[in-house]
């Protein structure tokens, strides 16, 4: 049974070409395929640009090497492809908590791109897990089926809407953010 500290120590020595998560005491290490890395870079450029242009709204943001300890019954550390914690949520953490390797907070917004090692069901389960942890909005992007889903919470229930062959996705959480899917799907 792995702990958050075990996960943190392993993360220090695993190269960036691997993606890591900790869930239910098990550490998952998955290699990143070059196509996934390219898609993540295109995604990251757009999210980073939005965050830098909206610094007064943003507490923290990061890519696939940024992990969060989620407020779930088990010790879960997840590293989404990209995530944003808005300033109001980030400010609920103490200065010491902000300096943790994997802060104990759910991002407001996450994006996951399905990789070759993921099944459609696995990506959907991960998005439900994110939403149950307190994420307000999540985009899941499937470059193999050319579909995307936007997950949100409405009336304390998780909802999602699926789009076939979308060219953009518009966020309701990141004000004014429109993700261009060219080169991702």
Secondary structure, DSSP 8 states (H G I E B T S, - for coil): ---HHHHHHHHHHS-TTEEEEEETTEEEEEE--HHHHHHHHHHHHHHHHHHHHTTTTEEEEE-TT--EEESSSS-EEE--SEEEEEHHHHTTS-HHHHTSTT-S---SEEEEE--TT--HHHHHHHHHHHHHHT-SEEEEEETTTTEEEEEEEETTEEEEEEEES-SEEE-SSSTT-EEE-TTT-
